[in-house]
Amino acid sequence: MEKEFKFKHFSLRLPNEMRNWLVDESAKRFQSQNAMIIEILRKEMNKEVKGSE
């Protein structure tokens, strides 16, 4: 699957394989950070719910 870049960015100067790898890795990292943040928020919300009961 070819990814298209419509903006001027340093990744435009990279070969396609490296550019695709960079995009995939940054997406994975972003998703894992989001998952971690969501997990922390869930734990905190559960603590508040248990504390109010």
C-alpha positions as CSV (number, residue, x, y, z in Angstrom):
1,M,0.0,0.0,0.0
2,E,1.5,3.3,-1.1
3,K,1.2,6.2,1.2
4,E,0.9,9.7,-0.4
5,F,2.5,12.7,1.2
6,K,1.1,16.1,0.1
7,F,3.2,18.2,2.3
8,K,6.8,19.4,2.2
9,H,8.6,17.5,4.9
10,F,12.0,15.8,5.5
11,S,10.4,12.4,4.9
12,L,9.8,13.4,1.2
13,R,13.6,13.0,0.8
14,L,13.6,9.5,2.2
15,P,13.2,6.4,0.1
16,N,9.7,5.0,0.0
17,E,10.5,2.0,2.3
18,M,12.0,4.2,5.0
19,R,9.2,6.7,4.7
20,N,6.5,4.0,5.1
21,W,8.4,2.5,8.0
22,L,8.7,5.9,9.7
23,V,4.9,6.5,9.3
24,D,4.0,3.1,10.6
25,E,6.3,3.3,13.6
26,S,5.1,6.7,14.6
27,A,1.5,5.5,14.3
28,K,2.2,2.5,16.5
29,R,4.0,4.7,19.1
30,F,1.1,7.2,19.1
31,Q,-1.5,4.4,19.5
32,S,0.5,2.8,22.3
33,Q,0.8,6.2,24.1
34,N,-3.0,6.7,23.7
35,A,-3.7,3.2,25.1
36,M,-1.5,3.9,28.1
37,I,-3.2,7.2,28.8
38,I,-6.7,5.7,28.5
39,E,-5.7,2.9,30.8
40,I,-4.5,5.3,33.5
41,L,-7.7,7.4,33.2
42,R,-9.8,4.2,33.6
43,K,-7.9,3.3,36.7
44,E,-8.4,6.8,38.2
45,M,-12.1,6.8,37.3
46,N,-12.5,3.4,38.9
47,K,-10.8,4.7,42.1
48,E,-13.2,7.6,42.2
49,V,-16.3,5.5,41.7
50,K,-15.2,3.0,44.4
51,G,-14.4,5.9,46.7
52,S,-17.8,7.5,46.3
53,E,-19.8,4.3,47.1
